Amino acid sequence: MRVAIAGAGLAGLSCAKYLTDLGHTPIVLERQDVLGGKVAAWKDADGDWYELDCISFGAYPNMLQLFKELDIEDRLQWKEHSMIFNQPDNPGTYPASTSQTCQRQQMV
């Protein structure tokens, strides 16, 4: 069966993987020119890396299981981090004590 999936973020790509595992043909539709949805990383002009919405990987066993199924566990780098909140009335940086973040690598 062909199945249309709206969005190539983590949920859409995971859905496509599991549908393929079941023998279906997923068709992933994405409006952006990159995959990943809200999970993104980019380097600014000064060479500093910025990550968006990547802090939750280590908190979800199902994500870790997906990485294992895709055989990409060894391609992720875990690092200590701090969270920066952009709050006009109360700006500041707050340390994230126990969670980890993944530093996205090119997965080619």
C-alpha positions as CSV (number, residue, x, y, z in Angstrom):
1,M,0.0,0.0,0.0
2,R,1.2,3.5,-0.8
3,V,1.0,5.9,2.2
4,A,1.5,9.7,2.1
5,I,3.3,11.2,5.0
6,A,3.2,15.0,5.6
7,G,6.5,16.2,6.9
8,A,10.1,14.8,7.0
9,G,10.7,15.5,10.6
10,L,11.6,12.8,13.1
11,A,7.9,11.6,13.3
12,G,7.5,11.5,9.5
13,L,10.8,9.8,8.8
14,S,10.2,7.3,11.6
15,C,6.7,6.6,10.3
16,A,8.2,6.0,6.8
17,K,10.8,3.6,8.2
18,Y,8.3,1.5,10.1
19,L,5.8,1.5,7.2
20,T,8.6,0.2,4.9
21,D,9.4,-2.5,7.5
22,L,5.8,-3.6,7.1
23,G,6.1,-3.8,3.3
24,H,4.3,-0.5,2.5
25,T,5.5,2.3,0.2
26,P,5.6,5.6,2.1
27,I,5.7,8.8,0.1
28,V,7.2,11.6,2.3
29,L,6.2,15.1,1.5
30,E,8.3,18.0,2.9
31,R,8.1,21.7,2.1
32,Q,11.6,22.5,3.3
33,D,14.8,21.7,1.3
34,V,16.2,19.7,4.2
35,L,15.1,16.8,6.3
36,G,14.7,16.7,10.0
37,G,11.9,19.1,10.8
38,K,12.5,21.0,14.0
39,V,15.7,19.1,14.6
40,A,18.4,21.2,13.0
41,A,22.0,22.2,13.4
42,W,23.9,25.0,11.7
43,K,27.2,26.8,11.9
44,D,27.2,30.6,12.0
45,A,29.7,32.9,10.4
46,D,31.9,32.7,13.5
47,G,32.1,28.9,13.3
48,D,29.8,28.4,16.3
49,W,27.3,25.5,16.1
50,Y,23.6,26.1,17.0
51,E,21.2,23.2,17.6
52,L,17.5,23.4,17.7
53,D,15.2,20.9,19.5
54,C,17.8,18.2,19.8
55,I,18.0,17.9,23.6
56,S,15.4,15.3,24.0
57,F,17.0,12.3,22.2
58,G,18.5,10.8,25.3
59,A,15.2,11.1,27.2
60,Y,13.2,8.9,24.8
61,P,13.9,5.1,24.7
62,N,12.0,4.8,21.5
63,M,14.4,7.3,19.8
64,L,17.4,5.3,21.0
65,Q,15.8,2.1,19.7
66,L,15.2,3.7,16.3
67,F,18.9,4.8,16.2
68,K,19.8,1.2,17.0
69,E,17.5,-0.2,14.3
70,L,19.0,2.2,11.8
71,D,22.5,1.1,12.9
72,I,23.6,4.7,13.5
73,E,24.2,4.7,17.3
74,D,27.9,5.0,16.8
75,R,27.5,8.1,14.5
76,L,26.1,10.3,17.3
77,Q,28.2,12.3,19.7
78,W,26.8,13.0,23.2
79,K,28.0,16.1,25.0
80,E,27.3,18.2,28.0
81,H,25.3,21.3,27.3
82,S,23.5,24.3,28.7
83,M,20.1,25.5,27.6
84,I,19.6,29.1,26.6
85,F,16.2,30.6,26.8
86,N,15.3,33.7,24.8
87,Q,12.9,35.5,27.1
88,P,12.5,39.3,26.6
89,D,11.5,39.8,30.3
90,N,14.0,37.4,31.9
91,P,16.9,36.6,29.7
92,G,19.6,34.1,30.8
93,T,21.3,30.8,30.5
94,Y,20.3,27.9,32.8
95,P,22.4,24.7,33.1
96,A,20.8,21.5,32.1
97,S,21.9,19.2,34.9
98,T,21.2,15.6,33.8
99,S,20.0,15.6,30.2
100,Q,22.3,15.1,27.2
101,T,22.1,16.5,23.7
102,C,23.2,15.0,20.5
103,Q,25.5,16.8,18.2
104,R,24.1,16.1,14.8
105,Q,26.5,14.6,12.3
106,Q,26.1,14.2,8.6
107,M,24.5,10.8,8.1
108,V,25.5,9.9,4.6
